[in-house]
Amino acid sequence: MLLIENGAFYCGYTDDLEKRFKAHMEGKGAKYTRANKPLKIVFSKEFETKSEAMKEEIRIKKLSHKEKLTLIKQN
């Protein structure tokens, strides 16, 4: 999960975290991060399968901003 300059969070999955973050920083990532500059990685978690990662992404995207902050603080 990335912290965006406006205080929001961006959540996605990847098999290469550093490469994906670099792409976001260069404006080559997701449409959202092209328009909203990411500042840093605030949460990451590894999974055995892409399916597990995608399920967690969906779960996190449904959380409120406050719940995402709690998730970040707990990890």
PyMOL Python script that loads the backbone (N, CA, C, O; Angstrom):
from pymol import cmd

cmd.read_pdbstr("""\
ATOM      1  N   MET A   1       0.854  -1.158   0.000  1.00  0.00           N
ATOM      2  CA  MET A   1       0.000   0.000   0.000  1.00  0.00           C
ATOM      3  C   MET A   1       0.902   1.222   0.000  1.00  0.00           C
ATOM      4  O   MET A   1       1.893   1.283   0.728  1.00  0.00           O
ATOM      5  N   LEU A   2       0.542   2.191  -0.827  1.00  0.00           N
ATOM      6  CA  LEU A   2       1.321   3.414  -0.944  1.00  0.00           C
ATOM      7  C   LEU A   2       0.589   4.579  -0.283  1.00  0.00           C
ATOM      8  O   LEU A   2      -0.636   4.678  -0.344  1.00  0.00           O
ATOM      9  N   LEU A   3       1.356   5.443   0.338  1.00  0.00           N
ATOM     10  CA  LEU A   3       0.818   6.711   0.829  1.00  0.00           C
ATOM     11  C   LEU A   3       0.913   7.697  -0.321  1.00  0.00           C
ATOM     12  O   LEU A   3       1.966   7.839  -0.942  1.00  0.00           O
ATOM     13  N   ILE A   4      -0.184   8.373  -0.602  1.00  0.00           N
ATOM     14  CA  ILE A   4      -0.257   9.355  -1.682  1.00  0.00           C
ATOM     15  C   ILE A   4      -0.120  10.744  -1.080  1.00  0.00           C
ATOM     16  O   ILE A   4      -0.474  10.953   0.081  1.00  0.00           O
ATOM     17  N   GLU A   5       0.392  11.702  -1.857  1.00  0.00           N
ATOM     18  CA  GLU A   5       0.668  13.033  -1.332  1.00  0.00           C
ATOM     19  C   GLU A   5      -0.556  13.734  -0.743  1.00  0.00           C
ATOM     20  O   GLU A   5      -0.402  14.631   0.087  1.00  0.00           O
ATOM     21  N   ASN A   6      -1.756  13.352  -1.147  1.00  0.00           N
ATOM     22  CA  ASN A   6      -2.972  13.968  -0.599  1.00  0.00           C
ATOM     23  C   ASN A   6      -3.467  13.262   0.664  1.00  0.00           C
ATOM     24  O   ASN A   6      -4.534  13.592   1.183  1.00  0.00           O
ATOM     25  N   GLY A   7      -2.691  12.284   1.161  1.00  0.00           N
ATOM     26  CA  GLY A   7      -3.054  11.568   2.380  1.00  0.00           C
ATOM     27  C   GLY A   7      -3.846  10.298   2.149  1.00  0.00           C
ATOM     28  O   GLY A   7      -4.124   9.557   3.091  1.00  0.00           O
ATOM     29  N   ALA A   8      -4.209  10.042   0.910  1.00  0.00           N
ATOM     30  CA  ALA A   8      -4.946   8.820   0.569  1.00  0.00           C
ATOM     31  C   ALA A   8      -3.958   7.654   0.466  1.00  0.00           C
ATOM     32  O   ALA A   8      -2.745   7.830   0.573  1.00  0.00           O
ATOM     33  N   PHE A   9      -4.513   6.466   0.255  1.00  0.00           N
ATOM     34  CA  PHE A   9      -3.702   5.270   0.068  1.00  0.00           C
ATOM     35  C   PHE A   9      -4.031   4.637  -1.274  1.00  0.00           C
ATOM     36  O   PHE A   9      -5.164   4.706  -1.749  1.00  0.00           O
ATOM     37  N   TYR A  10      -3.023   4.019  -1.878  1.00  0.00           N
ATOM     38  CA  TYR A  10      -3.209   3.246  -3.098  1.00  0.00           C
ATOM     39  C   TYR A  10      -2.824   1.809  -2.779  1.00  0.00           C
ATOM     40  O   TYR A  10      -1.770   1.556  -2.197  1.00  0.00           O
ATOM     41  N   CYS A  11      -3.674   0.880  -3.159  1.00  0.00           N
ATOM     42  CA  CYS A  11      -3.423  -0.529  -2.874  1.00  0.00           C
ATOM     43  C   CYS A  11      -3.411  -1.314  -4.180  1.00  0.00           C
ATOM     44  O   CYS A  11      -4.267  -1.128  -5.044  1.00  0.00           O
ATOM     45  N   GLY A  12      -2.424  -2.192  -4.302  1.00  0.00           N
ATOM     46  CA  GLY A  12      -2.337  -3.039  -5.478  1.00  0.00           C
ATOM     47  C   GLY A  12      -1.472  -4.250  -5.169  1.00  0.00           C
ATOM     48  O   GLY A  12      -0.970  -4.389  -4.054  1.00  0.00           O
ATOM     49  N   TYR A  13      -1.297  -5.117  -6.142  1.00  0.00           N
ATOM     50  CA  TYR A  13      -0.457  -6.298  -5.940  1.00  0.00           C
ATOM     51  C   TYR A  13       0.624  -6.323  -7.017  1.00  0.00           C
ATOM     52  O   TYR A  13       0.455  -5.746  -8.092  1.00  0.00           O
ATOM     53  N   THR A  14       1.711  -6.982  -6.727  1.00  0.00           N
ATOM     54  CA  THR A  14       2.826  -7.102  -7.659  1.00  0.00           C
ATOM     55  C   THR A  14       3.692  -8.290  -7.263  1.00  0.00           C
ATOM     56  O   THR A  14       3.607  -8.781  -6.137  1.00  0.00           O
ATOM     57  N   ASP A  15       4.513  -8.741  -8.179  1.00  0.00           N
ATOM     58  CA  ASP A  15       5.481  -9.784  -7.835  1.00  0.00           C
ATOM     59  C   ASP A  15       6.884  -9.190  -7.669  1.00  0.00           C
ATOM     60  O   ASP A  15       7.842  -9.917  -7.408  1.00  0.00           O
ATOM     61  N   ASP A  16       6.999  -7.863  -7.820  1.00  0.00           N
ATOM     62  CA  ASP A  16       8.285  -7.171  -7.621  1.00  0.00           C
ATOM     63  C   ASP A  16       7.990  -5.779  -7.047  1.00  0.00           C
ATOM     64  O   ASP A  16       7.791  -4.819  -7.791  1.00  0.00           O
ATOM     65  N   LEU A  17       7.965  -5.690  -5.737  1.00  0.00           N
ATOM     66  CA  LEU A  17       7.543  -4.464  -5.048  1.00  0.00           C
ATOM     67  C   LEU A  17       8.386  -3.251  -5.423  1.00  0.00           C
ATOM     68  O   LEU A  17       7.836  -2.201  -5.754  1.00  0.00           O
ATOM     69  N   GLU A  18       9.696  -3.377  -5.378  1.00  0.00           N
ATOM     70  CA  GLU A  18      10.567  -2.227  -5.673  1.00  0.00           C
ATOM     71  C   GLU A  18      10.412  -1.749  -7.116  1.00  0.00           C
ATOM     72  O   GLU A  18      10.377  -0.546  -7.377  1.00  0.00           O
ATOM     73  N   LYS A  19      10.318  -2.690  -8.043  1.00  0.00           N
ATOM     74  CA  LYS A  19      10.145  -2.334  -9.458  1.00  0.00           C
ATOM     75  C   LYS A  19       8.809  -1.617  -9.667  1.00  0.00           C
ATOM     76  O   LYS A  19       8.737  -0.622 -10.387  1.00  0.00           O
ATOM     77  N   ARG A  20       7.761  -2.129  -9.036  1.00  0.00           N
ATOM     78  CA  ARG A  20       6.426  -1.530  -9.182  1.00  0.00           C
ATOM     79  C   ARG A  20       6.384  -0.140  -8.560  1.00  0.00           C
ATOM     80  O   ARG A  20       5.786   0.774  -9.127  1.00  0.00           O
ATOM     81  N   PHE A  21       7.013   0.029  -7.396  1.00  0.00           N
ATOM     82  CA  PHE A  21       7.044   1.340  -6.749  1.00  0.00           C
ATOM     83  C   PHE A  21       7.795   2.336  -7.638  1.00  0.00           C
ATOM     84  O   PHE A  21       7.366   3.479  -7.799  1.00  0.00           O
ATOM     85  N   LYS A  22       8.900   1.903  -8.204  1.00  0.00           N
ATOM     86  CA  LYS A  22       9.671   2.774  -9.099  1.00  0.00           C
ATOM     87  C   LYS A  22       8.811   3.209 -10.287  1.00  0.00           C
ATOM     88  O   LYS A  22       8.842   4.373 -10.688  1.00  0.00           O
ATOM     89  N   ALA A  23       8.046   2.274 -10.846  1.00  0.00           N
ATOM     90  CA  ALA A  23       7.166   2.600 -11.969  1.00  0.00           C
ATOM     91  C   ALA A  23       6.131   3.648 -11.557  1.00  0.00           C
ATOM     92  O   ALA A  23       5.862   4.584 -12.309  1.00  0.00           O
ATOM     93  N   HIS A  24       5.554   3.494 -10.371  1.00  0.00           N
ATOM     94  CA  HIS A  24       4.591   4.480  -9.878  1.00  0.00           C
ATOM     95  C   HIS A  24       5.259   5.847  -9.734  1.00  0.00           C
ATOM     96  O   HIS A  24       4.679   6.864 -10.114  1.00  0.00           O
ATOM     97  N   MET A  25       6.462   5.875  -9.192  1.00  0.00           N
ATOM     98  CA  MET A  25       7.179   7.136  -8.973  1.00  0.00           C
ATOM     99  C   MET A  25       7.529   7.827 -10.298  1.00  0.00           C
ATOM    100  O   MET A  25       7.599   9.054 -10.362  1.00  0.00           O
ATOM    101  N   GLU A  26       7.744   7.044 -11.338  1.00  0.00           N
ATOM    102  CA  GLU A  26       8.091   7.587 -12.652  1.00  0.00           C
ATOM    103  C   GLU A  26       6.856   7.910 -13.497  1.00  0.00           C
ATOM    104  O   GLU A  26       6.981   8.307 -14.656  1.00  0.00           O
ATOM    105  N   GLY A  27       5.664   7.738 -12.915  1.00  0.00           N
ATOM    106  CA  GLY A  27       4.438   8.022 -13.656  1.00  0.00           C
ATOM    107  C   GLY A  27       4.067   6.939 -14.648  1.00  0.00           C
ATOM    108  O   GLY A  27       3.268   7.172 -15.555  1.00  0.00           O
ATOM    109  N   LYS A  28       4.642   5.751 -14.483  1.00  0.00           N
ATOM    110  CA  LYS A  28       4.377   4.641 -15.398  1.00  0.00           C
ATOM    111  C   LYS A  28       3.554   3.544 -14.734  1.00  0.00           C
ATOM    112  O   LYS A  28       3.393   2.461 -15.297  1.00  0.00           O
ATOM    113  N   GLY A  29       3.038   3.815 -13.549  1.00  0.00           N
ATOM    114  CA  GLY A  29       2.251   2.818 -12.826  1.00  0.00           C
ATOM    115  C   GLY A  29       0.787   2.938 -13.186  1.00  0.00           C
ATOM    116  O   GLY A  29       0.433   3.140 -14.347  1.00  0.00           O
ATOM    117  N   ALA A  30      -0.042   2.816 -12.203  1.00  0.00           N
ATOM    118  CA  ALA A  30      -1.489   2.884 -12.392  1.00  0.00           C
ATOM    119  C   ALA A  30      -1.942   4.294 -12.756  1.00  0.00           C
ATOM    120  O   ALA A  30      -1.260   5.273 -12.453  1.00  0.00           O
ATOM    121  N   LYS A  31      -3.075   4.387 -13.394  1.00  0.00           N
ATOM    122  CA  LYS A  31      -3.652   5.683 -13.762  1.00  0.00           C
ATOM    123  C   LYS A  31      -3.791   6.585 -12.533  1.00  0.00           C
ATOM    124  O   LYS A  31      -3.524   7.785 -12.599  1.00  0.00           O
ATOM    125  N   TYR A  32      -4.213   5.992 -11.412  1.00  0.00           N
ATOM    126  CA  TYR A  32      -4.408   6.775 -10.180  1.00  0.00           C
ATOM    127  C   TYR A  32      -3.105   7.412  -9.718  1.00  0.00           C
ATOM    128  O   TYR A  32      -3.100   8.576  -9.317  1.00  0.00           O
ATOM    129  N   THR A  33      -1.997   6.670  -9.767  1.00  0.00           N
ATOM    130  CA  THR A  33      -0.736   7.215  -9.275  1.00  0.00           C
ATOM    131  C   THR A  33      -0.065   8.135 -10.291  1.00  0.00           C
ATOM    132  O   THR A  33       0.882   8.842  -9.949  1.00  0.00           O
ATOM    133  N   ARG A  34      -0.542   8.135 -11.526  1.00  0.00           N
ATOM    134  CA  ARG A  34      -0.046   9.122 -12.491  1.00  0.00           C
ATOM    135  C   ARG A  34      -0.608  10.496 -12.142  1.00  0.00           C
ATOM    136  O   ARG A  34       0.059  11.514 -12.326  1.00  0.00           O
ATOM    137  N   ALA A  35      -1.835  10.514 -11.640  1.00  0.00           N
ATOM    138  CA  ALA A  35      -2.494  11.772 -11.292  1.00  0.00           C
ATOM    139  C   ALA A  35      -2.278  12.164  -9.826  1.00  0.00           C
ATOM    140  O   ALA A  35      -2.435  13.331  -9.468  1.00  0.00           O
ATOM    141  N   ASN A  36      -1.918  11.194  -8.980  1.00  0.00           N
ATOM    142  CA  ASN A  36      -1.745  11.412  -7.549  1.00  0.00           C
ATOM    143  C   ASN A  36      -0.403  10.827  -7.126  1.00  0.00           C
ATOM    144  O   ASN A  36      -0.233   9.609  -7.062  1.00  0.00           O
ATOM    145  N   LYS A  37       0.542  11.711  -6.840  1.00  0.00           N
ATOM    146  CA  LYS A  37       1.919  11.274  -6.596  1.00  0.00           C
ATOM    147  C   LYS A  37       2.060  10.425  -5.331  1.00  0.00           C
ATOM    148  O   LYS A  37       1.651  10.843  -4.247  1.00  0.00           O
ATOM    149  N   PRO A  38       2.642   9.227  -5.477  1.00  0.00           N
ATOM    150  CA  PRO A  38       2.919   8.400  -4.298  1.00  0.00           C
ATOM    151  C   PRO A  38       4.151   8.919  -3.558  1.00  0.00           C
ATOM    152  O   PRO A  38       5.089   9.425  -4.174  1.00  0.00           O
ATOM    153  N   LEU A  39       4.137   8.785  -2.220  1.00  0.00           N
ATOM    154  CA  LEU A  39       5.253   9.251  -1.415  1.00  0.00           C
ATOM    155  C   LEU A  39       6.136   8.110  -0.934  1.00  0.00           C
ATOM    156  O   LEU A  39       7.363   8.181  -1.010  1.00  0.00           O
ATOM    157  N   LYS A  40       5.488   7.044  -0.430  1.00  0.00           N
ATOM    158  CA  LYS A  40       6.269   5.919   0.084  1.00  0.00           C
ATOM    159  C   LYS A  40       5.394   4.694   0.247  1.00  0.00           C
ATOM    160  O   LYS A  40       4.165   4.773   0.235  1.00  0.00           O
ATOM    161  N   ILE A  41       6.061   3.554   0.400  1.00  0.00           N
ATOM    162  CA  ILE A  41       5.378   2.292   0.687  1.00  0.00           C
ATOM    163  C   ILE A  41       5.124   2.266   2.193  1.00  0.00           C
ATOM    164  O   ILE A  41       6.054   2.414   2.985  1.00  0.00           O
ATOM    165  N   VAL A  42       3.868   2.078   2.586  1.00  0.00           N
ATOM    166  CA  VAL A  42       3.535   2.072   4.012  1.00  0.00           C
ATOM    167  C   VAL A  42       3.111   0.694   4.518  1.00  0.00           C
ATOM    168  O   VAL A  42       3.049   0.467   5.726  1.00  0.00           O
ATOM    169  N   PHE A  43       2.820  -0.223   3.599  1.00  0.00           N
ATOM    170  CA  PHE A  43       2.407  -1.567   4.013  1.00  0.00           C
ATOM    171  C   PHE A  43       2.636  -2.531   2.864  1.00  0.00           C
ATOM    172  O   PHE A  43       2.323  -2.228   1.712  1.00  0.00           O
ATOM    173  N   SER A  44       3.183  -3.687   3.184  1.00  0.00           N
ATOM    174  CA  SER A  44       3.298  -4.753   2.190  1.00  0.00           C
ATOM    175  C   SER A  44       3.212  -6.091   2.898  1.00  0.00           C
ATOM    176  O   SER A  44       3.508  -6.211   4.087  1.00  0.00           O
ATOM    177  N   LYS A  45       2.803  -7.083   2.143  1.00  0.00           N
ATOM    178  CA  LYS A  45       2.640  -8.423   2.685  1.00  0.00           C
ATOM    179  C   LYS A  45       2.858  -9.408   1.541  1.00  0.00           C
ATOM    180  O   LYS A  45       2.408  -9.177   0.419  1.00  0.00           O
ATOM    181  N   GLU A  46       3.546 -10.500   1.830  1.00  0.00           N
ATOM    182  CA  GLU A  46       3.811 -11.508   0.804  1.00  0.00           C
ATOM    183  C   GLU A  46       2.793 -12.638   0.873  1.00  0.00           C
ATOM    184  O   GLU A  46       2.298 -12.991   1.943  1.00  0.00           O
ATOM    185  N   PHE A  47       2.492 -13.196  -0.302  1.00  0.00           N
ATOM    186  CA  PHE A  47       1.555 -14.302  -0.418  1.00  0.00           C
ATOM    187  C   PHE A  47       2.148 -15.390  -1.290  1.00  0.00           C
ATOM    188  O   PHE A  47       3.025 -15.131  -2.115  1.00  0.00           O
ATOM    189  N   GLU A  48       1.673 -16.589  -1.106  1.00  0.00           N
ATOM    190  CA  GLU A  48       2.134 -17.729  -1.901  1.00  0.00           C
ATOM    191  C   GLU A  48       1.611 -17.674  -3.331  1.00  0.00           C
ATOM    192  O   GLU A  48       2.311 -18.067  -4.264  1.00  0.00           O
ATOM    193  N   THR A  49       0.374 -17.184  -3.507  1.00  0.00           N
ATOM    194  CA  THR A  49      -0.229 -17.180  -4.836  1.00  0.00           C
ATOM    195  C   THR A  49      -0.774 -15.800  -5.191  1.00  0.00           C
ATOM    196  O   THR A  49      -1.057 -14.980  -4.318  1.00  0.00           O
ATOM    197  N   LYS A  50      -0.911 -15.569  -6.482  1.00  0.00           N
ATOM    198  CA  LYS A  50      -1.507 -14.321  -6.983  1.00  0.00           C
ATOM    199  C   LYS A  50      -2.949 -14.207  -6.504  1.00  0.00           C
ATOM    200  O   LYS A  50      -3.408 -13.116  -6.166  1.00  0.00           O
ATOM    201  N   SER A  51      -3.652 -15.312  -6.475  1.00  0.00           N
ATOM    202  CA  SER A  51      -5.050 -15.317  -6.037  1.00  0.00           C
ATOM    203  C   SER A  51      -5.189 -14.819  -4.601  1.00  0.00           C
ATOM    204  O   SER A  51      -6.081 -14.029  -4.294  1.00  0.00           O
ATOM    205  N   GLU A  52      -4.309 -15.283  -3.733  1.00  0.00           N
ATOM    206  CA  GLU A  52      -4.336 -14.831  -2.334  1.00  0.00           C
ATOM    207  C   GLU A  52      -4.055 -13.332  -2.249  1.00  0.00           C
ATOM    208  O   GLU A  52      -4.702 -12.617  -1.483  1.00  0.00           O
ATOM    209  N   ALA A  53      -3.104 -12.866  -3.027  1.00  0.00           N
ATOM    210  CA  ALA A  53      -2.745 -11.448  -3.033  1.00  0.00           C
ATOM    211  C   ALA A  53      -3.916 -10.591  -3.512  1.00  0.00           C
ATOM    212  O   ALA A  53      -4.194  -9.535  -2.944  1.00  0.00           O
ATOM    213  N   MET A  54      -4.589 -11.046  -4.548  1.00  0.00           N
ATOM    214  CA  MET A  54      -5.720 -10.294  -5.093  1.00  0.00           C
ATOM    215  C   MET A  54      -6.886 -10.246  -4.108  1.00  0.00           C
ATOM    216  O   MET A  54      -7.563  -9.224  -3.999  1.00  0.00           O
ATOM    217  N   LYS A  55      -7.121 -11.326  -3.403  1.00  0.00           N
ATOM    218  CA  LYS A  55      -8.184 -11.344  -2.394  1.00  0.00           C
ATOM    219  C   LYS A  55      -7.883 -10.350  -1.277  1.00  0.00           C
ATOM    220  O   LYS A  55      -8.778  -9.654  -0.798  1.00  0.00           O
ATOM    221  N   GLU A  56      -6.614 -10.290  -0.867  1.00  0.00           N
ATOM    222  CA  GLU A  56      -6.231  -9.342   0.179  1.00  0.00           C
ATOM    223  C   GLU A  56      -6.334  -7.908  -0.326  1.00  0.00           C
ATOM    224  O   GLU A  56      -6.736  -7.017   0.422  1.00  0.00           O
ATOM    225  N   GLU A  57      -5.982  -7.678  -1.569  1.00  0.00           N
ATOM    226  CA  GLU A  57      -6.117  -6.340  -2.157  1.00  0.00           C
ATOM    227  C   GLU A  57      -7.581  -5.891  -2.107  1.00  0.00           C
ATOM    228  O   GLU A  57      -7.873  -4.762  -1.712  1.00  0.00           O
ATOM    229  N   ILE A  58      -8.474  -6.754  -2.496  1.00  0.00           N
ATOM    230  CA  ILE A  58      -9.908  -6.432  -2.476  1.00  0.00           C
ATOM    231  C   ILE A  58     -10.367  -6.143  -1.054  1.00  0.00           C
ATOM    232  O   ILE A  58     -11.115  -5.194  -0.822  1.00  0.00           O
ATOM    233  N   ARG A  59      -9.922  -6.958  -0.100  1.00  0.00           N
ATOM    234  CA  ARG A  59     -10.302  -6.755   1.301  1.00  0.00           C
ATOM    235  C   ARG A  59      -9.809  -5.391   1.794  1.00  0.00           C
ATOM    236  O   ARG A  59     -10.558  -4.650   2.432  1.00  0.00           O
ATOM    237  N   ILE A  60      -8.569  -5.069   1.500  1.00  0.00           N
ATOM    238  CA  ILE A  60      -8.001  -3.797   1.966  1.00  0.00           C
ATOM    239  C   ILE A  60      -8.704  -2.610   1.321  1.00  0.00           C
ATOM    240  O   ILE A  60      -8.954  -1.604   1.985  1.00  0.00           O
ATOM    241  N   LYS A  61      -9.024  -2.716   0.047  1.00  0.00           N
ATOM    242  CA  LYS A  61      -9.695  -1.613  -0.646  1.00  0.00           C
ATOM    243  C   LYS A  61     -11.063  -1.307  -0.039  1.00  0.00           C
ATOM    244  O   LYS A  61     -11.556  -0.185  -0.156  1.00  0.00           O
ATOM    245  N   LYS A  62     -11.672  -2.290   0.603  1.00  0.00           N
ATOM    246  CA  LYS A  62     -12.982  -2.082   1.236  1.00  0.00           C
ATOM    247  C   LYS A  62     -12.881  -1.428   2.604  1.00  0.00           C
ATOM    248  O   LYS A  62     -13.892  -0.990   3.153  1.00  0.00           O
ATOM    249  N   LEU A  63     -11.664  -1.356   3.168  1.00  0.00           N
ATOM    250  CA  LEU A  63     -11.482  -0.756   4.489  1.00  0.00           C
ATOM    251  C   LEU A  63     -11.629   0.756   4.427  1.00  0.00           C
ATOM    252  O   LEU A  63     -11.357   1.375   3.399  1.00  0.00           O
ATOM    253  N   SER A  64     -12.057   1.337   5.525  1.00  0.00           N
ATOM    254  CA  SER A  64     -12.108   2.796   5.617  1.00  0.00           C
ATOM    255  C   SER A  64     -10.682   3.326   5.773  1.00  0.00           C
ATOM    256  O   SER A  64      -9.754   2.562   6.036  1.00  0.00           O
ATOM    257  N   HIS A  65     -10.520   4.620   5.612  1.00  0.00           N
ATOM    258  CA  HIS A  65      -9.205   5.243   5.788  1.00  0.00           C
ATOM    259  C   HIS A  65      -8.669   4.964   7.191  1.00  0.00           C
ATOM    260  O   HIS A  65      -7.491   4.653   7.367  1.00  0.00           O
ATOM    261  N   LYS A  66      -9.535   5.078   8.169  1.00  0.00           N
ATOM    262  CA  LYS A  66      -9.141   4.832   9.560  1.00  0.00           C
ATOM    263  C   LYS A  66      -8.698   3.376   9.758  1.00  0.00           C
ATOM    264  O   LYS A  66      -7.716   3.114  10.452  1.00  0.00           O
ATOM    265  N   GLU A  67      -9.418   2.443   9.154  1.00  0.00           N
ATOM    266  CA  GLU A  67      -9.057   1.025   9.258  1.00  0.00           C
ATOM    267  C   GLU A  67      -7.721   0.743   8.558  1.00  0.00           C
ATOM    268  O   GLU A  67      -6.944  -0.092   9.022  1.00  0.00           O
ATOM    269  N   LYS A  68      -7.456   1.428   7.459  1.00  0.00           N
ATOM    270  CA  LYS A  68      -6.176   1.268   6.770  1.00  0.00           C
ATOM    271  C   LYS A  68      -5.041   1.798   7.647  1.00  0.00           C
ATOM    272  O   LYS A  68      -3.973   1.189   7.704  1.00  0.00           O
ATOM    273  N   LEU A  69      -5.258   2.910   8.321  1.00  0.00           N
ATOM    274  CA  LEU A  69      -4.252   3.441   9.242  1.00  0.00           C
ATOM    275  C   LEU A  69      -3.946   2.444  10.350  1.00  0.00           C
ATOM    276  O   LEU A  69      -2.784   2.251  10.708  1.00  0.00           O
ATOM    277  N   THR A  70      -4.975   1.814  10.892  1.00  0.00           N
ATOM    278  CA  THR A  70      -4.804   0.801  11.926  1.00  0.00           C
ATOM    279  C   THR A  70      -4.005  -0.380  11.390  1.00  0.00           C
ATOM    280  O   THR A  70      -3.114  -0.883  12.075  1.00  0.00           O
ATOM    281  N   LEU A  71      -4.309  -0.827  10.181  1.00  0.00           N
ATOM    282  CA  LEU A  71      -3.586  -1.925   9.559  1.00  0.00           C
ATOM    283  C   LEU A  71      -2.097  -1.576   9.431  1.00  0.00           C
ATOM    284  O   LEU A  71      -1.236  -2.407   9.720  1.00  0.00           O
ATOM    285  N   ILE A  72      -1.806  -0.378   9.008  1.00  0.00           N
ATOM    286  CA  ILE A  72      -0.412   0.068   8.848  1.00  0.00           C
ATOM    287  C   ILE A  72       0.288   0.095  10.203  1.00  0.00           C
ATOM    288  O   ILE A  72       1.420  -0.376  10.322  1.00  0.00           O
ATOM    289  N   LYS A  73      -0.363   0.632  11.214  1.00  0.00           N
ATOM    290  CA  LYS A  73       0.242   0.735  12.552  1.00  0.00           C
ATOM    291  C   LYS A  73       0.482  -0.638  13.172  1.00  0.00           C
ATOM    292  O   LYS A  73       1.457  -0.823  13.901  1.00  0.00           O
ATOM    293  N   GLN A  74      -0.396  -1.604  12.893  1.00  0.00           N
ATOM    294  CA  GLN A  74      -0.254  -2.946  13.455  1.00  0.00           C
ATOM    295  C   GLN A  74       0.881  -3.724  12.802  1.00  0.00           C
ATOM    296  O   GLN A  74       1.353  -4.718  13.355  1.00  0.00           O
ATOM    297  N   ASN A  75       1.312  -3.283  11.646  1.00  0.00           N
ATOM    298  CA  ASN A  75       2.377  -3.991  10.931  1.00  0.00           C
ATOM    299  C   ASN A  75       3.567  -3.104  10.839  1.00  0.00           C
ATOM    300  O   ASN A  75       4.588  -3.496  10.273  1.00  0.00           O
TER     301      ASN A  75
END
""", "prot")
cmd.dss("prot")
cmd.show_as("cartoon", "prot")
cmd.util.cbc("prot")
cmd.orient("prot")
